[in-house]
Amino acid sequence: MSKISIFHNPRCSKSRQTLQLLNDNGVEPEIIEYLKVGITADTVKSLMVQLNLSPRQFMRVKETEYKEQSLGNRDITDADLIAAIVATPKLLERPIVVNGDKAAIGRPPENVLEII
């Protein structure tokens, strides 16, 4: 069985709810506090594949940093968006649960049940 991980922000209610839902279903995931430890470009690229989404599709577009960095500009490349997530991990949508080659965004938390 694959190790299940959660990209977690303990200050986020949806992230806390998703972690609780995992625990309630007998899953003790590896908790990755990406705001503390950061995130690499390789990890973001891996999440792109696992989620089958472009980087913009799993970015927090309402964050001030998104607007300040003009990341809504459609001419910005995926590579630039990935670099923005690495430089400003707060832009990563949360929580993201990874199980092997599958991932799901816990919004709503029940979304992650399909991959555990």
C-alpha positions in Angstrom: 0.0 0.0 0.0 1.2 3.5 -0.9 2.0 6.0 1.8 -0.6 8.7 1.8 0.5 12.3 2.2 -1.4 15.5 2.8 -0.1 19.0 1.9 -1.5 20.6 5.0 -1.9 24.0 6.5 -3.1 23.6 10.1 -4.6 27.1 10.1 -7.0 26.2 7.2 -10.3 24.7 8.3 -10.7 22.6 5.1 -7.2 21.2 5.6 -8.0 20.3 9.2 -11.3 18.8 8.2 -9.6 16.7 5.5 -7.0 15.5 7.9 -9.7 14.5 10.4 -11.7 12.7 7.6 -8.5 10.7 6.7 -8.0 9.8 10.4 -11.7 8.9 10.8 -11.1 6.5 7.9 -8.1 4.8 9.5 -5.5 6.7 7.5 -2.5 8.3 9.3 -1.0 10.3 6.4 2.4 11.9 6.2 1.7 15.5 7.0 3.6 18.0 4.8 3.4 21.5 6.2 4.4 23.0 2.9 4.3 26.6 4.3 7.0 25.6 6.8 9.2 23.3 4.7 8.5 24.8 1.2 7.7 23.0 -2.0 10.0 22.1 -4.9 9.3 22.6 -8.6 9.6 18.8 -9.1 6.8 18.3 -6.5 4.6 20.9 -8.1 5.1 19.2 -11.5 4.3 15.8 -9.9 1.1 17.2 -8.5 0.2 18.6 -11.9 0.4 15.0 -13.3 -1.4 13.4 -10.3 -4.2 15.9 -10.3 -4.3 16.1 -14.1 -4.5 19.9 -13.8 -2.5 22.9 -15.0 -0.7 24.8 -12.2 -3.2 27.7 -12.4 -6.0 25.2 -11.7 -4.6 24.4 -8.3 -3.5 27.9 -7.3 -5.3 30.1 -4.8 -6.3 32.8 -7.3 -7.9 35.0 -4.6 -4.7 35.4 -2.6 -3.2 38.9 -2.6 0.1 37.5 -3.9 -1.6 36.1 -6.9 -2.9 39.5 -7.8 0.3 41.3 -6.9 2.4 39.0 -9.1 -0.1 39.4 -12.0 -0.4 35.7 -12.2 -3.9 36.0 -13.8 -2.2 37.1 -17.0 -2.9 34.3 -19.5 0.5 34.9 -21.2 2.3 33.5 -18.1 3.7 30.1 -18.8 3.2 27.0 -16.7 6.9 27.2 -15.8 6.4 30.7 -14.4 3.4 29.6 -12.5 5.3 26.7 -11.0 8.1 29.1 -10.0 5.6 31.4 -8.4 4.2 28.5 -6.3 7.7 27.5 -5.3 8.6 31.1 -4.3 5.2 31.7 -2.6 3.8 28.3 -1.3 0.8 30.1 0.0 -0.5 30.1 -3.6 -0.9 26.3 -3.5 -4.5 25.2 -3.1 -5.0 23.2 0.0 -5.3 20.6 1.1 -3.9 18.1 -1.4 -3.9 14.4 -0.6 -1.6 12.1 -2.5 -1.9 8.4 -2.6 0.7 6.8 -5.0 0.1 8.2 -8.5 -3.2 9.7 -7.6 -4.0 13.0 -5.8 -7.1 15.0 -4.9 -7.8 18.5 -3.6 -9.8 18.3 -0.3 -12.4 21.0 -1.3 -14.7 19.6 -0.2 -12.9 17.2 2.1 -14.9 14.3 0.8 -13.1 14.6 -2.5 -10.1 12.7 -1.1 -12.2 9.6 -0.3 -12.0 8.5 -3.9 -8.2 8.0 -3.7 -7.8 6.3 -0.3 
